[in-house]
Amino acid sequence: MKQITRGIWAIDGLKTGRSYLIEDRDGLTLIDTSSPDVAGRIIAAIEKIGRRPEDLRTIVATHYHFDHTGNVAALRERTGATFCAHPDDAPYIDGRKPWGTGRPNPLARFEHLIAPAPFALKVDRTLRDGDMVDAAGGLQVLHAPGHTPGHIALYAKEHRVLFSGDAFGNHLGLMLPISMSTHDMARAKRSIARLAQLDFDHALPGHGQPLLSRANEKLGQWSRKWL
């Protein structure tokens, strides 16, 4: 566990895809759940900060991909938490639409080797642009499409933290989302430009390392140079 700032934690030791925990007096909120079969590690992280699994009230998926929704079912069964996602990604989450970008993909025949078959999850609450999640003093939902149609970021203004999902990564430097799994890269770039206008110190991506200190300045400089 790594504490980012008061009440916000990065959970280490998971699989592909990062997961972040928000602690409030009345309960816990989890942003993304990593790849399947690590629900026990997330529960252990909750207990490590002195809370009970039943304190987990809300799970938010930034988008539908398996490395962000992989432990929702197990965690919801264990904790009774409410599962939230954007309505444009809900059809992929609940099984109405097949996963994938819909574009010809030379690697499509191998996708089953890196991702499980799509599974149906019920979305308890849909989150649209401008909605608020009751966590971290008010967690603002920002529709940031491109990587997926319903990709969202979440902005904790009080804590100056941006949960950026896969809008961008931070592997030895900032980088665009992986093109093979991105529905619309042009929209993804516009979403990055929008997020860079916010005022935050810390950016917490779905892949790579958290971007700490002057994160909006760094994101702005990078986006102006490369986008």
C-alpha positions in Angstrom: 0.0 0.0 0.0 1.2 3.5 -0.8 -0.5 6.5 0.6 -0.8 9.2 -2.1 -2.3 11.8 0.2 -4.7 11.9 3.1 -7.3 9.2 2.7 -6.1 8.0 -0.8 -4.1 4.9 -1.3 -2.5 3.0 -4.3 -2.8 -0.7 -3.8 0.4 -2.5 -4.8 1.0 -6.2 -5.6 -2.0 -6.7 -8.0 -1.9 -7.9 -11.6 -2.2 -5.8 -14.8 -4.2 -2.6 -14.0 -3.9 -0.4 -11.0 -6.5 0.0 -8.2 -6.9 2.9 -5.9 -8.7 3.1 -2.5 -10.3 6.1 -1.0 -11.0 6.2 2.7 -13.7 8.3 4.2 -15.2 8.2 7.7 -18.4 6.6 6.4 -16.9 4.0 4.1 -14.5 3.2 1.3 -14.5 3.7 -2.5 -12.5 1.6 -4.9 -11.4 3.0 -8.3 -10.8 0.0 -10.7 -10.2 -3.6 -9.6 -7.2 -4.8 -11.7 -7.2 -8.2 -13.5 -9.1 -11.2 -12.3 -8.2 -13.4 -9.2 -6.7 -10.7 -6.9 -9.9 -9.8 -4.9 -8.2 -11.4 -1.9 -5.3 -9.0 -2.2 -7.7 -6.0 -2.4 -9.5 -7.2 0.7 -6.1 -7.6 2.5 -5.3 -4.0 1.5 -8.6 -2.8 3.1 -7.8 -4.7 6.3 -4.3 -3.3 6.3 -5.6 0.2 6.8 -7.7 -1.0 9.7 -11.1 -1.2 7.8 -13.4 -4.1 7.3 -14.3 -5.5 3.8 -17.9 -4.5 4.5 -16.7 -0.8 4.6 -16.3 -0.9 0.9 -19.4 1.0 -0.3 -18.6 1.9 -3.9 -16.6 0.4 -6.8 -16.1 2.6 -9.9 -14.7 1.3 -13.2 -13.0 3.9 -15.3 -13.8 1.6 -18.3 -14.9 -1.9 -19.2 -11.6 -3.6 -19.9 -10.9 -6.8 -17.9 -7.8 -5.3 -16.2 -10.1 -2.8 -14.6 -13.3 -4.8 -14.0 -11.7 -8.2 -13.3 -12.5 -8.4 -9.6 -15.8 -6.6 -9.5 -18.0 -9.7 -9.2 -15.9 -11.2 -6.3 -15.7 -8.0 -4.4 -19.3 -7.1 -4.8 -20.3 -10.6 -3.5 -18.0 -10.2 -0.5 -18.8 -6.6 0.4 -22.2 -5.7 -1.1 -20.6 -2.6 -2.8 -22.4 -0.6 -5.5 -20.8 -0.9 -8.9 -20.6 2.2 -11.1 -19.6 2.8 -14.7 -20.4 5.2 -17.6 -23.5 4.2 -19.6 -21.5 4.1 -22.9 -19.4 1.3 -21.5 -22.3 -0.5 -19.7 -23.3 -2.6 -22.8 -19.7 -4.0 -22.8 -19.8 -4.7 -19.1 -23.2 -6.3 -19.0 -22.7 -8.4 -22.1 -24.9 -6.7 -24.6 -21.9 -5.7 -26.8 -18.8 -7.8 -27.7 -15.5 -6.5 -26.4 -13.1 -4.8 -28.8 -12.7 -1.7 -30.9 -14.6 -3.1 -33.9 -11.6 -2.3 -36.1 -9.7 -4.9 -38.1 -6.9 -6.2 -35.8 -4.2 -8.5 -36.9 -3.8 -9.7 -33.3 -7.5 -10.4 -32.8 -7.0 -14.1 -33.1 -4.7 -14.0 -30.1 -6.9 -11.8 -27.8 -8.2 -14.9 -25.9 -4.7 -15.5 -24.7 -4.4 -12.1 -22.9 -8.0 -11.5 -21.8 -10.8 -13.7 -20.6 -14.0 -14.1 -22.6 -16.4 -11.2 -21.9 -18.4 -11.7 -18.8 -21.7 -10.1 -17.8 -21.7 -7.7 -14.8 -24.7 -5.7 -13.7 -24.0 -2.0 -13.4 -25.8 -0.7 -10.4 -25.3 3.0 -11.1 -24.4 4.8 -14.3 -22.1 7.8 -14.0 -22.3 10.6 -16.6 -20.0 13.7 -17.1 -20.5 16.1 -14.2 -22.0 13.5 -11.8 -20.5 13.4 -8.3 -19.5 10.3 -6.3 -19.7 10.7 -2.5 -16.0 10.2 -1.8 -12.9 12.3 -1.1 -15.0 15.4 -0.4 -16.7 15.1 -3.7 -15.4 13.1 -6.7 -16.4 14.6 -10.0 -17.0 12.3 -13.0 -15.3 13.4 -16.2 -16.3 11.7 -19.4 -12.9 11.1 -21.2 -13.8 8.9 -24.2 -11.4 7.5 -26.7 -9.7 4.6 -25.1 -13.3 3.2 -24.8 -16.6 5.0 -25.5 -17.5 5.3 -21.8 -14.0 5.9 -20.4 -14.1 8.3 -17.4 -11.7 10.0 -15.1 -12.5 11.1 -11.6 -11.4 14.4 -10.1 -11.0 14.9 -6.3 -10.7 18.7 -6.3 -10.4 18.9 -2.5 -7.4 16.6 -2.6 -6.0 17.8 -5.9 -6.0 14.3 -7.3 -7.0 13.0 -10.7 -7.8 9.3 -11.2 -7.1 9.1 -14.9 -7.8 5.5 -15.7 -6.3 4.6 -19.1 -6.6 8.1 -20.6 -2.8 8.0 -20.5 -0.1 5.8 -19.0 3.1 6.6 -17.2 5.7 4.0 -18.1 9.2 5.6 -18.0 7.3 8.8 -19.0 3.9 9.7 -20.1 2.4 7.8 -23.0 -0.8 7.5 -25.0 -3.2 4.5 -24.3 -2.3 1.4 -26.2 -3.6 1.8 -29.7 -4.6 -1.9 -30.2 -7.2 -1.6 -27.4 -8.2 2.0 -28.0 -11.5 2.7 -29.8 -10.8 6.2 -31.1 -7.3 7.7 -30.6 -8.3 11.1 -31.9 -11.0 11.3 -29.1 -8.5 10.0 -26.6 -6.1 12.8 -27.5 -8.9 15.4 -27.0 -9.7 13.8 -23.7 -6.1 14.2 -22.5 -6.1 17.8 -23.5 -9.2 18.4 -21.5 -7.8 16.7 -18.4 -4.6 18.7 -18.6 -6.7 21.9 -18.0 -7.6 20.7 -14.5 -5.8 21.8 -11.4 -4.2 18.8 -9.6 -1.0 17.7 -8.0 -1.3 14.0 -8.4 -2.4 11.9 -11.4 -3.2 8.3 -10.7 -3.2 6.3 -14.0 -4.4 2.7 -14.6 -1.0 1.6 -15.8 2.5 2.7 -14.8 3.5 4.8 -11.8 1.4 7.5 -10.1 2.5 10.9 -11.3 3.2 12.9 -8.1 3.8 16.6 -7.7 2.9 19.2 -10.3 1.2 16.5 -12.3 -1.1 18.9 -14.2 1.9 20.9 -15.3 3.7 17.8 -16.5 0.7 16.5 -18.3 0.1 19.9 -19.9 3.7 20.2 -21.1 3.7 16.6 -22.5 0.3 17.0 -24.3 1.3 20.3 -25.9 4.5 18.8 -27.2 3.2 15.4 -28.4 -0.5 15.9 -29.2 
